[in-house]
């Protein structure tokens, strides 16, 4: 589980060809179709039109840009 409870999706900053798709805090099954599509887009095109995948990069932790959940019911 990540510090902000959101997934990490995107390339490793240190190892070329390694992509992260993890840290879903128990929501991986529900998010897997979209996560797979986003990851495939990143691998094939370097970006995804579904979302701005940079917000889910592993680098957000070092940059202090954790995601805040605002839609909690």
N, C-alpha and C positions, 0 to 999 in steps of 0.2 A: 504494500500500500504506500502511496506517495504522501508526502507531507501535506499536500492540499487536497488529497482524496480524489484526484483526477488522473486520468490515464496519461501515460507517456507514449506519444506516437511520433515517430520521425527518425531520421538518421542519427547514428552515433557521431558525436563531434570528433572522436579519436580514431575510429576504425572504419575505413572506407568499406561500403557494402553492407554494413551491419545496421539494421533498423530495429528500433524498439517499438513494441506494441504490448504494453504491460501496465500494471499498477491500477487496475480498474476498481479497486475497493469493493469487490463482490458484484460489480455490474458488467463483467466481461461478457457473459452470455447474451445479455440484452444488447450490448453495444458492438458485438463481434461483426455483424454484417457491415455496418458503417465503418468500423475500424479497419476491416479488411479492404474495403473500397478505397478509403483514404490512403492506406499504406500502399496499395497497388498504384494509385495515382502518383504518390511521391516517388516510388521506384521507377515508374515508366516516364513520368513527365516532370518530376521535380517540384510539383505543386498539386494541390487538390482544389477542384472547384466547389466541393461540398462545404468546406470550412477553411479558415485560415489555420492550417496545421501548425504554424510556428508557435501558436499559443500553447500547444501541447508538447513542445520540444523538451528534452531533458535539460537543456540549457536554462530553462526558466528558473530552476532552483538556485543556480549560481548567481543569476542576475537579480534574484529577489522578486521575481514577477509571478508569484503563486496565484492561481486562479481562485476566485471567491465564489462560492455557490450562493446565488441569490434567489433561487426558485425552490426553496425548501418548504414543503407543505406541513 
